[in-house]
Amino acid sequence: MSNAVSALQGASFDGYCKVEEAGLVGMITLRGDLSSPAVAKAVKAATGAELPGQGEITEGAKGRVGWMSPDELLLIVDHAEASAIVEAATKAVGNEHSLVVNVSDARAVFRVTGAACREVIAKLAPADTSVMQPGMLRRTRIAQIPAAFFLEDDETAVLVCFRSVAQYAFDILSDAAKRGGEVV
């Protein structure tokens, strides 16, 4: 049994969009040759998803995988399974030059839900969120902190940042989602 707790223990804010911490989410950084069949096999086994292209996130039966850089993927999986997935993926890539590490407890995840979820993110990020569609992932900054975000659907944005700035991220997302602050 794990004693892990999420960064903000489920904090939530209701404005013209809802901002909520997603709780415990398994996250694994996999670095290596993304054209390698062994990497593709490890990712498929871990998530059920195909490898994403640049700026994409794919979804499978057991999780998601996001393209973070030319040699880095972020696997989003069940928190309780993350350690076992790291072990299996490390074996799957074998002797290839790679790194597979559980970063779950170093990250915080937020969901922004509502018809204007793109607008809330756009207030904070130098990104054209109007063109974002489910399946696209953007690695950027929100109010000067590193973050990545993607859309689960047209009314749900998911944002990942470092746990050390979770309270700040929650506060600025909540401020951007306050009633009366809608962009007209």
Order of alpha helices (4+ residues) and beta strands (2+ residues): beta-beta-beta-alpha-beta-beta-beta-alpha-beta-beta-alpha-beta-beta-beta-alpha
